[in-house]
Amino acid sequence: MLGQLIEKALVYAYSVIVLQDLTDIKTLNNVRLIPRTIIDYGNNPQPAKSKSLKVLVARAPEELKLSNQVLRVLSAIEVGGKLLTDARYRKSYVKLVNVRKPVILNASEIMDMILSGKDLSGLNTLLNLYERSQITIALGSGARSLSEMHHPITYYALLLELGLSEAKAFSALTANPASILREVGLNGAT
Amino acid sequence: MELLEVGSLVVALVALTLAILTLTRLVVLERRIKHLLANLNTKVLKQFVKRFEKQKKHKNRYLVVKLVTSRGTSLSELQKYLDEAFIGLYGKKSYSEASPKVLYYNEKTLKSVIRVRSHHRWSVLLALAYLERKEIFSNVCPERITGTYRKAKKYAEIA
């Protein structure tokens, strides 16, 4: 599986991949593999010894509990689920603006939502905030299988179809993910 | 003499009618311009721009896309897949507006040329991504967008 992933990454010209089930940073065929750690808002997070991208995954407003302890170790916040389909959770979006942490969107989940015809009003609110530079958004593939990993231009097309401007869509795929990695000391372009 | 007088009278009457008609039209036009200038704001301008954009001729764009698949495929099959994916994602109305058509498929380079209306070019790429998710294609690599079929075909022939 990892071999096929690297092969596809090379075809699509990816140089860095962030993966969930990794213990340490690896480089295979000039593709850097960076581990991702999910921060649990329920427990007191401890700074991990090895370098990894620490992400809080929030699929509902009650999961967006950002205590100082969590914020201290957090690299980015991945937003999904109800927070994308429902625009009622104003407080959650205000919280995202105030904490000034980059927001990661999961392209695979968004595509699933589009295909099932779900209302994406929450996502539109987030994209509006990004368009007004109130939050920083980085688009991740969120791929669970090889077929869900797409070419970067396809992700660019997805963001444009969702109504983002060309400059903002480009940043969400290039500069913003790179700056997230740079801030946690994991240099490398995506 | 009488005939000449009648003739000149008819000519004078026609000229007078034409003059009145022209004057009336000028007055109506002036009123319209005044009305337009009085109501000129961003909203009206946006409406005009939208109407103008609709009237504009929709340009075609030619996408060169490398479609890798484990099973062999043909031009008609590609068209069928693309139609199904596009209609599934955007509906028939958008499909008729975009009118995507696979014009060329090179079995050696695995590259195809897809013609689409300019403002729907990104939608076609998403439709192809949908096919990649359904594992009809293992890789979808958008390579180029050109303005002419000749150029697109040239790029599709290069491995």
Chai-1 contact restraints between the chains, C-beta under 6 A:
chainA,res_idxA,chainB,res_idxB,connection_type,confidence,min_distance_angstrom,max_distance_angstrom,comment,restraint_id
A,V11,B,N139,contact,1.0,0.0,6.0,A-B,restraint_1
A,S147,B,E132,contact,1.0,0.0,6.0,A-B,restraint_2
A,S147,B,R133,contact,1.0,0.0,6.0,A-B,restraint_3
A,S147,B,E135,contact,1.0,0.0,6.0,A-B,restraint_4
A,H150,B,A129,contact,1.0,0.0,6.0,A-B,restraint_5
A,H151,B,C141,contact,1.0,0.0,6.0,A-B,restraint_6
A,I153,B,P142,contact,1.0,0.0,6.0,A-B,restraint_7
A,T154,B,L125,contact,1.0,0.0,6.0,A-B,restraint_8
A,T154,B,A129,contact,1.0,0.0,6.0,A-B,restraint_9
A,A157,B,W122,contact,1.0,0.0,6.0,A-B,restraint_10
A,A157,B,L125,contact,1.0,0.0,6.0,A-B,restraint_11
A,A157,B,L126,contact,1.0,0.0,6.0,A-B,restraint_12
A,L160,B,W122,contact,1.0,0.0,6.0,A-B,restraint_13
A,E161,B,W122,contact,1.0,0.0,6.0,A-B,restraint_14
A,E161,B,L126,contact,1.0,0.0,6.0,A-B,restraint_15
